Amino acid sequence: MKWIITVLLLLVGRPMVAQHGYWAADFDSLNHVLRRQQADTARVRTLTHMLDVVELTEVRRRVQVLPLLDELFRLNARTQQLDEAPYRELRAGVNFWVKTRQPRQALDALHQAIELFDEARHPIPLLLIDLGPLYNELRESDARFAYLSRKLTQYRVQGAIENQAACYLVLGGTFRHRGDYNQAISYYLHAADLFQGFHRRLYTNELMVAGTTYAEWGNAQKALQYLKQASELNRKYRIKGLQRLFGLQAVTKLYLQQGNLAAALRYANQTLETARLDSVDKLPFTAYGLVLKSQVLLAQHQPQQVGPLLARAQQIADSLRMPITGRPGEFALDATWAQYYTARQDYPRADAAWQRAYEKATAANFQMLRPKYLKQIIRFQDARGAAEPLRRYTRIYLDLMDTLNAAQGNNLLAQYEGERIEQAQNNQIIRLRHEKSLQGLRLRQRNQLLGVAAVAILLISGLGLAVYRQLYLNKQTLVQLRATQHQLVQSEKWAFVGEVSAGIAHELQNPLNFMKRFAEVSTTMVDTMHEVGSKPGLEQKILLGLRQNLQEISQHGIRASAIIKDMLEHSRAGTGQREPTDLNALLLEYLQLARQSPELRDQALTVGVETDLAPNLPSLAMVPSDMGRVLLNLFTNALYAVAQRQQTGETNYQPLVKIGTQAGPNGVEIWVQDNGAGMSPEVLANIFQPFFTTKPAGEGTGLGLSLSYDIVKSHGGTIRAESEEGRGSRFVVTLPGA
């Protein structure tokens, strides 16, 4: 259906309103299509399409338009497909503009063409935009403002969206030339909102112009917001040419304004490269790029490189008769010459250049430039000590600023920003009213459907009985599934209990077996001691052996007690009261306890300990005693690891333990690192399992890291280990912030 509507609209020769494809069509691409078409009617449609999207501000395009119009008249004489009157006036205006160079007659003819197009309700947004340069050439800013304002009112009544957007664009430029940034940005944004519906390139262009105007107004934050948005859209839509040049200029000027000269020079060079690659406006774009790069080099105090650049720009400007303002914006050639001569201390030439710049800005009624140039002239005259010119220009500047400030106020936020919010609220009210009317309509429809529903209920009742029976069967099945699930959960629970019990029994069996064996040996030794004929001194040896056996029994009893104690710790982990805790202080306290432990006291004295504690860590909610056990276990393991490696007698080995804290992306991190022997991948995979230990029998229960894992997990954190054999180990505990 959509393609049928499109074909019908093309057949009647009218552009598709709010259609991106029509207005975004490329002039050269349409020209290629025209060359392949044979039918007169199709060629007429393509010719009118080309005339709708052509931009007369491009000199080459103005020259191409005349033969296109002549071809259109020749074909229409046979097909009688359209009214030629507006196109006749358009041809007259272009002819006055291009061949006879009579801007007044050209403007009058284009005005008549626009009136005829309006009578036919034919949108001509680009033709309206093309009026701007003609008015600038005639220096009739007030007349341009009056004409476009009147047309904007007309188009708003008619609902001509495309023409409204064009009027807002040109009027925004008028306000900007006057220095009324508030109104200028408001009109640019209004134009952008309308262009968004049918012309992507002009939409992004108006966002970019709004950004540069915000920068000139002094609101860098808003400028950056709109420039970034426009740059992203340029990249998305692959827009080049003038649009890209304008964007690069805007970013260069913003960086220059902020003092980022390296970035400004980089973008100025990109501007020149873009101009070099442009096949249509290479020369004027190059002149703009040369002036822009000269401004950056002058800011970098490199005037020796600026002279040739400005000379080339002046040559291009003279040959093309480039005005102080054009399609890419302000052409500040004279002002840049003045800055260059000032840097070279050639003050007479600098004074003359400033005079030319200010006179051109005044003649063009370019109010946004006049205050800028006046401030620079005042600084220039003040530096020279020229009292009379200084007083004269200061009075002019103050009078001008009073006028501008009275016109736009002191609020550096464009009026249209607030209008957007108000429009959104109005749309919300309209939507609510529409929903209310829809609810009334639905209520009436519902009453009408009640009779039908009564009949449907009878039919549904029979279906409901079948559904009820199926639901009953499903319910019975669900009860059986839940009973089976409960049995599986209980089975898993008892399987886990059995696994843990087996581990406990296995671990307790080892010390008990040792205790039983040493008790039996001791009994045998006592019986031997009283035998007749015992060797001299045997009693003394037996007593010594008994003493050793009792010590072994005591040690294994202590081990069994430790296993039971650690299991109790497992059961109590996370049951204490949490309170705000200074993590660094807790860490230092338990580090001292670890270094004073009886089993590591001698070795710990030779171990180097480095701490790297992050300052200003937030207090964390934790159970201090539980977290202390985690820290003590990690410190003790690290000290034990380096002590064991030291005992191997390795040459040049210096035992070292590093401990630190830091604020990470997921909370607070504690890390403990040692340069011990490290762990193999197999050991690393099992270190947090209950009863797994790498220490010799009798020196560890295998529950320390398992307990630490559970405590950290109960605090909502994580603990991980990293290790490499021969290079040491690193444990990292991550605790969530408050």
HELIX and SHEET records of a PDB file:
HELIX    1   1 LYS A    2  LEU A   11  1                                  10    
HELIX    2   2 HIS A   20  TRP A   23  1                                   4    
HELIX    3   3 PHE A   27  ARG A   36  1                                  10    
HELIX    4   4 ASP A   40  VAL A   53  1                                  14    
HELIX    5   5 VAL A   59  THR A   79  1                                  21    
HELIX    6   6 ALA A   85  VAL A   98  1                                  14    
HELIX    7   7 PRO A  103  GLU A  119  1                                  17    
HELIX    8   8 PRO A  125  LEU A  138  1                                  14    
HELIX    9   9 SER A  141  GLN A  158  1                                  18    
HELIX   10  10 ILE A  161  ARG A  178  1                                  18    
HELIX   11  11 TYR A  181  PHE A  195  1                                  15    
HELIX   12  12 ARG A  200  TRP A  217  1                                  18    
HELIX   13  13 ALA A  220  TYR A  237  1                                  18    
HELIX   14  14 LEU A  242  GLN A  258  1                                  17    
HELIX   15  15 LEU A  261  LEU A  277  1                                  17    
HELIX   16  16 LYS A  282  ALA A  299  1                                  18    
HELIX   17  17 PRO A  303  GLN A  305  5                                   3    
HELIX   18  18 VAL A  306  LEU A  320  1                                  15    
HELIX   19  19 LEU A  333  ALA A  343  1                                  11    
HELIX   20  20 TYR A  347  ALA A  363  1                                  17    
HELIX   21  21 ARG A  370  ARG A  384  1                                  15    
HELIX   22  22 ALA A  387  GLN A  408  1                                  22    
HELIX   23  23 GLN A  415  MET A  529  1                                 115    
HELIX   24  24 LEU A  538  ARG A  572  1                                  35    
HELIX   25  25 LEU A  583  ARG A  595  1                                  13    
HELIX   26  26 PRO A  598  LEU A  600  5                                   3    
HELIX   27  27 ARG A  601  ALA A  604  1                                   4    
HELIX   28  28 PRO A  624  GLN A  646  1                                  23    
HELIX   29  29 PRO A  681  LEU A  684  1                                   4    
HELIX   30  30 GLY A  704  SER A  714  1                                  11    
SHEET    1   A 2 THR A 325  GLY A 326  0                                        
SHEET    2   A 2 GLY A 329  GLU A 330 -1                                        
SHEET    1   B 2 GLU A 579  THR A 581  0                                        
SHEET    2   B 2 LEU A 620  MET A 622 -1                                        
SHEET    1   C 5 GLY A 608  LEU A 613  0                                        
SHEET    2   C 5 LEU A 656  GLY A 664  1                                        
SHEET    3   C 5 GLY A 667  ASP A 674 -1                                        
SHEET    4   C 5 GLY A 728  LEU A 735 -1                                        
SHEET    5   C 5 THR A 718  GLU A 724 -1                                        
END                                                                             
